[in-house]
Every structure is written in C-alpha cells, then in structure tokens.
C-alpha cells in the first residue's frame, strides 16, 4: 500500500478522509467528528490539544500503468 502523509489542522479533516490515529490508519466517519462548546472540534474524542497538535492526514497513491 503506497501513501503519503501531511500534517494538517483538525479543522481541515472531513468525513471520508483517512488519518493516522493512535498508530492506525482510520477512515473518518460523520460520527467521529464533533463540535463542542468546551473542547471545540474533536476527532474520535480527541481534541488534538485544542488544535495545536496537527493531525496526520493520509493520501493514498496508486501506481501508474506502464
């Protein structure tokens, strides 16, 4: 499996994205994203230190045919 990663702010994560969370590749669903009054935006219950810690977004690359 070929992929590249990019560190992005938690607000850039959308449902359907794949992220590296707790050492695992996880596809984000709508129920994983929450917006609360106290902690702000959370991804799978983690606020990523209130947005100061970047989220690792995964981009899958497909091999080109020759």
C-alpha positions in Angstrom: 0.0 0.0 0.0 1.5 3.3 -1.1 0.6 6.5 0.7 1.9 9.9 1.7 1.1 11.8 4.8 0.6 15.5 5.6 0.2 17.3 8.9 -2.9 19.4 8.9 -5.1 21.3 11.4 -8.0 19.4 12.8 -10.5 21.8 11.1 -9.3 20.6 7.7 -10.4 17.0 8.4 -13.7 15.9 6.7 -15.7 12.7 6.8 -14.3 10.2 4.3 -10.7 11.3 5.0 -8.1 8.7 6.2 -6.0 9.7 9.2 -3.3 8.1 11.3 -4.8 7.9 14.7 -3.1 6.1 17.6 -0.8 4.4 15.2 -3.6 3.0 13.0 -5.0 4.1 9.6 -8.6 5.1 10.2 -11.3 6.3 7.9 -13.2 9.2 9.4 -17.0 9.0 9.5 -19.5 11.7 10.3 -20.0 10.3 13.9 -16.2 10.7 14.5 -16.3 14.5 14.1 -17.9 16.6 16.9 -18.1 20.3 17.6 -18.5 21.0 21.3 -18.7 24.2 23.3 -15.9 23.3 25.8 -13.3 21.4 23.8 -14.0 22.7 20.3 -13.7 20.3 17.4 -12.9 16.7 18.3 -11.8 13.8 16.2 -12.7 10.4 17.7 -13.0 12.1 21.1 -9.5 13.7 20.8 -9.2 17.5 20.6 -5.6 17.3 19.5 -4.6 19.7 22.3 -7.3 22.2 21.3 -6.0 22.4 17.7 -2.3 23.0 18.5 -1.2 19.4 17.6 -1.5 18.6 13.9 -3.5 15.6 12.6 -1.7 13.2 10.2 -3.8 13.1 7.0 -3.1 10.2 4.6 -3.2 10.5 0.8 -3.2 7.1 -1.0 -1.1 6.9 -4.2 -1.9 4.5 -6.9 0.8 3.1 -9.1 0.7 4.2 -12.8 0.4 1.7 -15.5 3.2 1.4 -18.0 
